[in-house]
């Protein structure tokens, strides 16, 4: 039953470079909001789903921007807390014509990094059907990691469907080994795991999507979808495996946020009762759409925009 998606994480102010070049040489930036969980919440709300975001913001301009943007996008902000002592995190993102943009974070000691077990105990999990967690929230701070474990525990007790996106950010972790061990432990507690092939190489020693899927199924997940970039994705369960082709787009503007768009497609489709094959197709579509926009969540579509894209774009050869 679709009664809403619960997320927790750190939304940030986003300064996007208007010119190419090193971030320390850029003179002009545009202002937006970033954060993996924020992107997912935005995408779900645009598709008509209830998305509630547990986070902490500072009483500062970035915090006010995020709160206003959440409201504008229809995200449920009833779980947001505000701090007069900690600031809202923010980040800089470069502009590129090829490859991935340069990114620099200002998030250490942020309001959201103080998320803790007491915060997640206040949530009524019975009012949701789904819980979505990412490895970013787990890596922000030790207290946030404990909060993530507690959310999964409470979500499991409330029979929520739990999805987990590794969303690796090595710069947030004290060591690569600790990151890999913790991410894989969290993944073992989820119903659905959403790695990418690059993440699979780091987390389980293989870029083969079938090997990655088997690793996480053996690790405890019931469903795994490994993202294979523009080619598409591979879905596996204990009894089934499906290859789903991606969508061809004219030009990649920015790949940041594509994985979050993929999660939006998959989760929204599953919450609507569609099959895993249909869910992966929708994930591939929204991931491709997001690649055609510079903002981290600017391209996340309405139902009509999504359907128009799917019906008008050719599929890739896997």
Number of C-alpha atoms within 10 A of each C-alpha: 10 14 14 18 27 27 21 30 25 26 27 26 24 23 21 24 24 15 15 14 14 13 19 7 10 15 9 10 17 12 14 19 25 24 22 29 26 28 24 28 29 29 29 28 25 19 19 12 20 19 26 26 24 22 25 26 26 20 17 14 12 22 24 16 16 21 17 13 16 21 12 10 14 19 22 18 16 10 17 15 16 18 17 10 9 18 23 28 24 23 17 20 24 21 23 17 11 10 11 14 21 15 13 13 15 13 20 15 14 23 24 31 27 19 27 18 17 12 18 23 13 9 14 11 20 13 13 21 19 23 25 24 27 25 24 25 26 26 23 24 21 16 16 24 22 16 23 25 18 18 25 23 12 18 22 17 11 16 14 21 19 23 23 25 25 24 19 21 13 14 12 19 19 10 10 15 12 12 23 18 11 17 22 20 14 21 27 19 20 25 18 24 28 26 26 22 21 18 20 22 15 15 22 15 13 16 18 15 25 18 16 26 27 17 19 26 21 12 15 17 23 18 23 29 28 27 27 21 17 21 18 24 26 21 22 22 18 13 7 8 16 14 19 24 21 27 23 16 17 7 11 17 18 21 22 21 26 28 27 29 32 28 31 29 28 26 27 24 21 18 18 12 13 13 12 19 19 16 25 30 24 25 29 32 30 30 30 28 26 27 26 18 20 20 24 26 26 18 21 32 25 15 12 9 14 17 13 12 18 17 8 9 14 13 18 14 12 12
